[in-house]
Amino acid sequence: MLQYMDHPPCASIEEQPAMIGGKATSLLLTLMQLPDEKPSYHTIALDCNLVKY
């Protein structure tokens, strides 16, 4: 796709959608198993990669 752009970016961030989906599914299943427990809020940081062109 970048070959069709007039000014392609020199770098981009590669995220891991499978890892994000897996973590979201895990959190959802945990919430479903403990319906009476009040959910706690916390930050989750997942790795990403800088891709240089």
PDB file of N, CA, C and O in Angstrom:
ATOM      1  N   MET A   1       0.825  -1.189   0.000  1.00  0.00           N
ATOM      2  CA  MET A   1       0.000   0.000   0.000  1.00  0.00           C
ATOM      3  C   MET A   1       0.873   1.259   0.000  1.00  0.00           C
ATOM      4  O   MET A   1       0.506   2.261  -0.613  1.00  0.00           O
ATOM      5  N   LEU A   2       2.012   1.218   0.673  1.00  0.00           N
ATOM      6  CA  LEU A   2       2.870   2.400   0.756  1.00  0.00           C
ATOM      7  C   LEU A   2       3.445   2.804  -0.601  1.00  0.00           C
ATOM      8  O   LEU A   2       3.770   3.974  -0.804  1.00  0.00           O
ATOM      9  N   GLN A   3       3.575   1.873  -1.515  1.00  0.00           N
ATOM     10  CA  GLN A   3       4.139   2.202  -2.820  1.00  0.00           C
ATOM     11  C   GLN A   3       3.233   3.128  -3.635  1.00  0.00           C
ATOM     12  O   GLN A   3       3.701   3.754  -4.586  1.00  0.00           O
ATOM     13  N   TYR A   4       1.958   3.228  -3.286  1.00  0.00           N
ATOM     14  CA  TYR A   4       1.027   4.081  -4.009  1.00  0.00           C
ATOM     15  C   TYR A   4       0.890   5.475  -3.404  1.00  0.00           C
ATOM     16  O   TYR A   4       0.209   6.329  -3.972  1.00  0.00           O
ATOM     17  N   MET A   5       1.514   5.709  -2.286  1.00  0.00           N
ATOM     18  CA  MET A   5       1.435   7.013  -1.629  1.00  0.00           C
ATOM     19  C   MET A   5       2.503   7.941  -2.199  1.00  0.00           C
ATOM     20  O   MET A   5       3.602   7.495  -2.528  1.00  0.00           O
ATOM     21  N   ASP A   6       2.182   9.237  -2.319  1.00  0.00           N
ATOM     22  CA  ASP A   6       3.145  10.215  -2.816  1.00  0.00           C
ATOM     23  C   ASP A   6       4.298  10.414  -1.844  1.00  0.00           C
ATOM     24  O   ASP A   6       5.453  10.515  -2.257  1.00  0.00           O
ATOM     25  N   HIS A   7       3.987  10.471  -0.562  1.00  0.00           N
ATOM     26  CA  HIS A   7       4.989  10.671   0.486  1.00  0.00           C
ATOM     27  C   HIS A   7       4.792   9.611   1.569  1.00  0.00           C
ATOM     28  O   HIS A   7       4.123   9.861   2.572  1.00  0.00           O
ATOM     29  N   PRO A   8       5.371   8.432   1.366  1.00  0.00           N
ATOM     30  CA  PRO A   8       5.186   7.387   2.379  1.00  0.00           C
ATOM     31  C   PRO A   8       5.870   7.759   3.688  1.00  0.00           C
ATOM     32  O   PRO A   8       6.866   8.483   3.678  1.00  0.00           O
ATOM     33  N   PRO A   9       5.362   7.286   4.791  1.00  0.00           N
ATOM     34  CA  PRO A   9       5.982   7.585   6.078  1.00  0.00           C
ATOM     35  C   PRO A   9       7.359   6.920   6.168  1.00  0.00           C
ATOM     36  O   PRO A   9       7.612   5.919   5.497  1.00  0.00           O
ATOM     37  N   CYS A  10       8.239   7.472   6.990  1.00  0.00           N
ATOM     38  CA  CYS A  10       9.569   6.878   7.144  1.00  0.00           C
ATOM     39  C   CYS A  10       9.570   5.835   8.260  1.00  0.00           C
ATOM     40  O   CYS A  10      10.531   5.076   8.392  1.00  0.00           O
ATOM     41  N   ALA A  11       8.517   5.789   9.056  1.00  0.00           N
ATOM     42  CA  ALA A  11       8.398   4.782  10.114  1.00  0.00           C
ATOM     43  C   ALA A  11       6.930   4.667  10.530  1.00  0.00           C
ATOM     44  O   ALA A  11       6.132   5.575  10.295  1.00  0.00           O
ATOM     45  N   SER A  12       6.597   3.556  11.140  1.00  0.00           N
ATOM     46  CA  SER A  12       5.246   3.362  11.679  1.00  0.00           C
ATOM     47  C   SER A  12       5.342   2.456  12.903  1.00  0.00           C
ATOM     48  O   SER A  12       6.389   1.870  13.180  1.00  0.00           O
ATOM     49  N   ILE A  13       4.254   2.353  13.614  1.00  0.00           N
ATOM     50  CA  ILE A  13       4.176   1.506  14.800  1.00  0.00           C
ATOM     51  C   ILE A  13       3.422   0.237  14.426  1.00  0.00           C
ATOM     52  O   ILE A  13       2.314   0.298  13.892  1.00  0.00           O
ATOM     53  N   GLU A  14       4.026  -0.908  14.709  1.00  0.00           N
ATOM     54  CA  GLU A  14       3.382  -2.190  14.464  1.00  0.00           C
ATOM     55  C   GLU A  14       2.816  -2.697  15.781  1.00  0.00           C
ATOM     56  O   GLU A  14       3.565  -3.034  16.697  1.00  0.00           O
ATOM     57  N   GLU A  15       1.504  -2.751  15.872  1.00  0.00           N
ATOM     58  CA  GLU A  15       0.845  -3.265  17.062  1.00  0.00           C
ATOM     59  C   GLU A  15       0.583  -4.754  16.878  1.00  0.00           C
ATOM     60  O   GLU A  15       0.673  -5.270  15.764  1.00  0.00           O
ATOM     61  N   GLN A  16       0.269  -5.421  17.934  1.00  0.00           N
ATOM     62  CA  GLN A  16       0.029  -6.869  17.905  1.00  0.00           C
ATOM     63  C   GLN A  16      -1.452  -7.134  18.154  1.00  0.00           C
ATOM     64  O   GLN A  16      -1.841  -7.360  19.300  1.00  0.00           O
ATOM     65  N   PRO A  17      -2.296  -7.114  17.111  1.00  0.00           N
ATOM     66  CA  PRO A  17      -3.738  -7.276  17.329  1.00  0.00           C
ATOM     67  C   PRO A  17      -4.117  -8.609  17.961  1.00  0.00           C
ATOM     68  O   PRO A  17      -5.076  -8.667  18.731  1.00  0.00           O
ATOM     69  N   ALA A  18      -3.396  -9.674  17.659  1.00  0.00           N
ATOM     70  CA  ALA A  18      -3.719 -10.969  18.268  1.00  0.00           C
ATOM     71  C   ALA A  18      -3.458 -10.928  19.776  1.00  0.00           C
ATOM     72  O   ALA A  18      -4.227 -11.487  20.558  1.00  0.00           O
ATOM     73  N   MET A  19      -2.385 -10.273  20.173  1.00  0.00           N
ATOM     74  CA  MET A  19      -2.055 -10.154  21.595  1.00  0.00           C
ATOM     75  C   MET A  19      -3.084  -9.282  22.309  1.00  0.00           C
ATOM     76  O   MET A  19      -3.490  -9.590  23.430  1.00  0.00           O
ATOM     77  N   ILE A  20      -3.506  -8.199  21.665  1.00  0.00           N
ATOM     78  CA  ILE A  20      -4.516  -7.309  22.248  1.00  0.00           C
ATOM     79  C   ILE A  20      -5.840  -8.064  22.423  1.00  0.00           C
ATOM     80  O   ILE A  20      -6.478  -7.971  23.471  1.00  0.00           O
ATOM     81  N   GLY A  21      -6.245  -8.805  21.394  1.00  0.00           N
ATOM     82  CA  GLY A  21      -7.478  -9.584  21.474  1.00  0.00           C
ATOM     83  C   GLY A  21      -7.415 -10.672  22.525  1.00  0.00           C
ATOM     84  O   GLY A  21      -8.392 -10.921  23.230  1.00  0.00           O
ATOM     85  N   GLY A  22      -6.264 -11.322  22.629  1.00  0.00           N
ATOM     86  CA  GLY A  22      -6.098 -12.369  23.646  1.00  0.00           C
ATOM     87  C   GLY A  22      -6.206 -11.810  25.054  1.00  0.00           C
ATOM     88  O   GLY A  22      -6.842 -12.412  25.918  1.00  0.00           O
ATOM     89  N   LYS A  23      -5.588 -10.660  25.286  1.00  0.00           N
ATOM     90  CA  LYS A  23      -5.649 -10.041  26.615  1.00  0.00           C
ATOM     91  C   LYS A  23      -7.074  -9.580  26.926  1.00  0.00           C
ATOM     92  O   LYS A  23      -7.551  -9.748  28.048  1.00  0.00           O
ATOM     93  N   ALA A  24      -7.754  -8.996  25.930  1.00  0.00           N
ATOM     94  CA  ALA A  24      -9.137  -8.551  26.132  1.00  0.00           C
ATOM     95  C   ALA A  24     -10.054  -9.737  26.437  1.00  0.00           C
ATOM     96  O   ALA A  24     -10.930  -9.642  27.297  1.00  0.00           O
ATOM     97  N   THR A  25      -9.852 -10.845  25.735  1.00  0.00           N
ATOM     98  CA  THR A  25     -10.657 -12.043  25.982  1.00  0.00           C
ATOM     99  C   THR A  25     -10.412 -12.593  27.380  1.00  0.00           C
ATOM    100  O   THR A  25     -11.346 -12.994  28.075  1.00  0.00           O
ATOM    101  N   SER A  26      -9.160 -12.605  27.778  1.00  0.00           N
ATOM    102  CA  SER A  26      -8.815 -13.082  29.119  1.00  0.00           C
ATOM    103  C   SER A  26      -9.479 -12.224  30.198  1.00  0.00           C
ATOM    104  O   SER A  26     -10.023 -12.754  31.167  1.00  0.00           O
ATOM    105  N   LEU A  27      -9.435 -10.922  30.033  1.00  0.00           N
ATOM    106  CA  LEU A  27     -10.073 -10.033  31.007  1.00  0.00           C
ATOM    107  C   LEU A  27     -11.585 -10.220  31.029  1.00  0.00           C
ATOM    108  O   LEU A  27     -12.194 -10.216  32.099  1.00  0.00           O
ATOM    109  N   LEU A  28     -12.192 -10.384  29.860  1.00  0.00           N
ATOM    110  CA  LEU A  28     -13.635 -10.593  29.779  1.00  0.00           C
ATOM    111  C   LEU A  28     -14.042 -11.890  30.472  1.00  0.00           C
ATOM    112  O   LEU A  28     -15.023 -11.914  31.216  1.00  0.00           O
ATOM    113  N   LEU A  29     -13.297 -12.966  30.233  1.00  0.00           N
ATOM    114  CA  LEU A  29     -13.616 -14.244  30.878  1.00  0.00           C
ATOM    115  C   LEU A  29     -13.470 -14.150  32.389  1.00  0.00           C
ATOM    116  O   LEU A  29     -14.265 -14.735  33.125  1.00  0.00           O
ATOM    117  N   THR A  30     -12.477 -13.432  32.854  1.00  0.00           N
ATOM    118  CA  THR A  30     -12.299 -13.241  34.296  1.00  0.00           C
ATOM    119  C   THR A  30     -13.497 -12.500  34.880  1.00  0.00           C
ATOM    120  O   THR A  30     -14.001 -12.874  35.939  1.00  0.00           O
ATOM    121  N   LEU A  31     -13.955 -11.456  34.198  1.00  0.00           N
ATOM    122  CA  LEU A  31     -15.129 -10.710  34.672  1.00  0.00           C
ATOM    123  C   LEU A  31     -16.392 -11.572  34.671  1.00  0.00           C
ATOM    124  O   LEU A  31     -17.230 -11.452  35.564  1.00  0.00           O
ATOM    125  N   MET A  32     -16.523 -12.436  33.674  1.00  0.00           N
ATOM    126  CA  MET A  32     -17.698 -13.300  33.589  1.00  0.00           C
ATOM    127  C   MET A  32     -17.688 -14.373  34.678  1.00  0.00           C
ATOM    128  O   MET A  32     -18.752 -14.788  35.137  1.00  0.00           O
ATOM    129  N   GLN A  33     -16.511 -14.828  35.096  1.00  0.00           N
ATOM    130  CA  GLN A  33     -16.419 -15.854  36.122  1.00  0.00           C
ATOM    131  C   GLN A  33     -16.692 -15.291  37.515  1.00  0.00           C
ATOM    132  O   GLN A  33     -17.082 -16.031  38.418  1.00  0.00           O
ATOM    133  N   LEU A  34     -16.490 -13.987  37.691  1.00  0.00           N
ATOM    134  CA  LEU A  34     -16.693 -13.345  38.991  1.00  0.00           C
ATOM    135  C   LEU A  34     -17.720 -12.211  38.848  1.00  0.00           C
ATOM    136  O   LEU A  34     -17.358 -11.041  38.970  1.00  0.00           O
ATOM    137  N   PRO A  35     -18.989 -12.539  38.594  1.00  0.00           N
ATOM    138  CA  PRO A  35     -19.974 -11.497  38.304  1.00  0.00           C
ATOM    139  C   PRO A  35     -20.291 -10.576  39.486  1.00  0.00           C
ATOM    140  O   PRO A  35     -20.691  -9.430  39.280  1.00  0.00           O
ATOM    141  N   ASP A  36     -20.119 -11.057  40.717  1.00  0.00           N
ATOM    142  CA  ASP A  36     -20.469 -10.246  41.884  1.00  0.00           C
ATOM    143  C   ASP A  36     -19.322  -9.338  42.342  1.00  0.00           C
ATOM    144  O   ASP A  36     -19.532  -8.429  43.145  1.00  0.00           O
ATOM    145  N   GLU A  37     -18.140  -9.578  41.845  1.00  0.00           N
ATOM    146  CA  GLU A  37     -16.988  -8.785  42.257  1.00  0.00           C
ATOM    147  C   GLU A  37     -16.924  -7.484  41.450  1.00  0.00           C
ATOM    148  O   GLU A  37     -17.106  -7.487  40.233  1.00  0.00           O
ATOM    149  N   LYS A  38     -16.666  -6.388  42.139  1.00  0.00           N
ATOM    150  CA  LYS A  38     -16.568  -5.096  41.467  1.00  0.00           C
ATOM    151  C   LYS A  38     -15.274  -5.050  40.649  1.00  0.00           C
ATOM    152  O   LYS A  38     -14.201  -5.315  41.191  1.00  0.00           O
ATOM    153  N   PRO A  39     -15.356  -4.719  39.360  1.00  0.00           N
ATOM    154  CA  PRO A  39     -14.142  -4.707  38.542  1.00  0.00           C
ATOM    155  C   PRO A  39     -13.191  -3.586  38.966  1.00  0.00           C
ATOM    156  O   PRO A  39     -13.619  -2.481  39.297  1.00  0.00           O
ATOM    157  N   SER A  40     -11.920  -3.889  38.949  1.00  0.00           N
ATOM    158  CA  SER A  40     -10.916  -2.871  39.259  1.00  0.00           C
ATOM    159  C   SER A  40     -10.340  -2.340  37.946  1.00  0.00           C
ATOM    160  O   SER A  40     -10.306  -3.049  36.940  1.00  0.00           O
ATOM    161  N   TYR A  41      -9.897  -1.112  37.970  1.00  0.00           N
ATOM    162  CA  TYR A  41      -9.343  -0.485  36.790  1.00  0.00           C
ATOM    163  C   TYR A  41      -7.828  -0.426  36.919  1.00  0.00           C
ATOM    164  O   TYR A  41      -7.295  -0.018  37.951  1.00  0.00           O
ATOM    165  N   HIS A  42      -7.154  -0.831  35.876  1.00  0.00           N
ATOM    166  CA  HIS A  42      -5.703  -0.780  35.859  1.00  0.00           C
ATOM    167  C   HIS A  42      -5.218  -0.618  34.421  1.00  0.00           C
ATOM    168  O   HIS A  42      -5.956  -0.875  33.470  1.00  0.00           O
ATOM    169  N   THR A  43      -3.999  -0.199  34.284  1.00  0.00           N
ATOM    170  CA  THR A  43      -3.416   0.024  32.963  1.00  0.00           C
ATOM    171  C   THR A  43      -2.680  -1.231  32.510  1.00  0.00           C
ATOM    172  O   THR A  43      -1.955  -1.856  33.284  1.00  0.00           O
ATOM    173  N   ILE A  44      -2.876  -1.581  31.259  1.00  0.00           N
ATOM    174  CA  ILE A  44      -2.188  -2.729  30.673  1.00  0.00           C
ATOM    175  C   ILE A  44      -1.359  -2.209  29.500  1.00  0.00           C
ATOM    176  O   ILE A  44      -1.890  -1.568  28.594  1.00  0.00           O
ATOM    177  N   ALA A  45      -0.077  -2.482  29.522  1.00  0.00           N
ATOM    178  CA  ALA A  45       0.821  -2.043  28.449  1.00  0.00           C
ATOM    179  C   ALA A  45       1.295  -3.270  27.674  1.00  0.00           C
ATOM    180  O   ALA A  45       1.826  -4.218  28.253  1.00  0.00           O
ATOM    181  N   LEU A  46       1.099  -3.238  26.379  1.00  0.00           N
ATOM    182  CA  LEU A  46       1.549  -4.325  25.518  1.00  0.00           C
ATOM    183  C   LEU A  46       2.664  -3.814  24.610  1.00  0.00           C
ATOM    184  O   LEU A  46       2.688  -2.640  24.241  1.00  0.00           O
ATOM    185  N   ASP A  47       3.581  -4.701  24.256  1.00  0.00           N
ATOM    186  CA  ASP A  47       4.701  -4.317  23.417  1.00  0.00           C
ATOM    187  C   ASP A  47       4.255  -3.976  22.005  1.00  0.00           C
ATOM    188  O   ASP A  47       3.288  -4.538  21.490  1.00  0.00           O
ATOM    189  N   CYS A  48       4.967  -3.056  21.395  1.00  0.00           N
ATOM    190  CA  CYS A  48       4.783  -2.737  19.991  1.00  0.00           C
ATOM    191  C   CYS A  48       6.162  -2.526  19.386  1.00  0.00           C
ATOM    192  O   CYS A  48       7.148  -2.396  20.112  1.00  0.00           O
ATOM    193  N   ASN A  49       6.235  -2.493  18.072  1.00  0.00           N
ATOM    194  CA  ASN A  49       7.518  -2.369  17.387  1.00  0.00           C
ATOM    195  C   ASN A  49       7.523  -1.146  16.482  1.00  0.00           C
ATOM    196  O   ASN A  49       6.508  -0.816  15.868  1.00  0.00           O
ATOM    197  N   LEU A  50       8.667  -0.473  16.400  1.00  0.00           N
ATOM    198  CA  LEU A  50       8.864   0.606  15.454  1.00  0.00           C
ATOM    199  C   LEU A  50       9.409   0.012  14.171  1.00  0.00           C
ATOM    200  O   LEU A  50      10.459  -0.631  14.172  1.00  0.00           O
ATOM    201  N   VAL A  51       8.689   0.228  13.067  1.00  0.00           N
ATOM    202  CA  VAL A  51       9.101  -0.302  11.774  1.00  0.00           C
ATOM    203  C   VAL A  51       9.615   0.849  10.924  1.00  0.00           C
ATOM    204  O   VAL A  51       8.876   1.787  10.625  1.00  0.00           O
ATOM    205  N   LYS A  52      10.877   0.776  10.539  1.00  0.00           N
ATOM    206  CA  LYS A  52      11.489   1.833   9.725  1.00  0.00           C
ATOM    207  C   LYS A  52      11.478   1.392   8.261  1.00  0.00           C
ATOM    208  O   LYS A  52      11.717   0.222   7.961  1.00  0.00           O
ATOM    209  N   TYR A  53      11.200   2.332   7.348  1.00  0.00           N
ATOM    210  CA  TYR A  53      11.159   2.025   5.918  1.00  0.00           C
ATOM    211  C   TYR A  53      12.375   2.593   5.222  1.00  0.00           C
ATOM    212  O   TYR A  53      12.521   2.438   4.009  1.00  0.00           O
TER     213      TYR A  53
END
